[in-house]
Each structure stands twice: as C-alpha cells, then as structure tokens.
Amino acid sequence: MASIANFEALFHAANRRFPGQPIQVRDSAPATIHFYHAANSICSQKVRTVLLETGQPFVSHTLDIFK
C-alpha cells in the first residue's frame, strides 16, 4: 500500500492537472459526488481516503480556506 505522502502527492498532481474534473476510480459509473475540500483539512483527507479506497468516483473541487 502506498504511503500517505505518495497519495497526497499524486492527488495534488491530478487535481492541478484536472481542477474540478471527475476523478474516475477503476471502471465505475460517472461521478455523482461533488467534493469541495481543502488540502490541509484532516477531515477532507479522511473523506478523500475513503472515496479512493472504496473506488467511489467523485468530482474534486479544491478550496483555499486561507484566503
């Protein structure tokens, strides 16, 4: 299993490349969850982990909570 640091690095790279785009996990149905999250939020990290581990597709919207 990949480390959390590797997961975060991959997630941020994908999010920079495809902001606000569906994240398809495996060959699943189209995303129905729109997930508004902050990179530093531990709650957001927990939800991202569960979504990716369960293979649930979602549309990622990163928020800057420090603005």
C-alpha positions in Angstrom: 0.0 0.0 0.0 1.3 3.4 -0.9 2.2 5.9 1.8 0.0 8.8 2.7 2.7 11.2 1.4 2.7 9.4 -2.0 -1.1 9.5 -2.0 -1.2 13.2 -1.3 1.4 14.0 -4.0 -0.5 12.0 -6.6 -3.8 13.5 -5.6 -2.4 17.1 -5.8 -0.8 16.5 -9.1 -4.0 15.1 -10.6 -6.0 18.0 -9.1 -3.7 20.6 -10.6 -3.9 19.0 -14.0 -7.7 18.5 -13.9 -9.3 21.0 -11.5 -12.9 20.4 -10.9 -12.9 17.3 -13.1 -14.3 13.9 -12.3 -11.9 11.5 -10.7 -12.8 8.1 -12.0 -11.6 5.2 -9.9 -11.4 1.9 -11.8 -14.2 1.3 -14.4 -17.0 2.8 -12.4 -20.1 4.8 -13.1 -19.9 8.6 -13.7 -19.3 10.7 -10.6 -22.3 11.8 -8.7 -20.5 13.3 -5.7 -19.1 16.8 -5.9 -16.5 17.0 -3.1 -15.5 20.5 -2.0 -12.4 20.1 0.1 -9.2 21.8 1.4 -5.8 20.2 1.1 -4.8 20.9 4.7 -8.0 19.7 6.3 -7.7 16.4 8.2 -11.5 15.9 7.7 -11.0 16.3 3.9 -8.1 14.0 3.9 -10.1 11.3 5.6 -13.0 11.6 3.1 -10.6 11.5 0.1 -9.0 8.4 1.5 -12.4 6.7 1.9 -13.6 7.7 -1.5 -10.4 6.5 -3.2 -10.2 3.3 -1.2 -13.8 2.3 -1.9 -13.5 3.2 -5.6 -16.3 5.8 -5.4 -15.9 8.3 -8.3 -16.2 12.0 -7.4 -15.7 15.5 -8.8 -12.9 17.3 -6.9 -13.2 21.0 -6.1 -10.3 22.2 -4.0 -10.9 25.3 -1.8 -8.4 27.7 -0.5 -9.6 28.2 3.1 -6.8 30.6 3.9 -7.9 33.4 1.6 
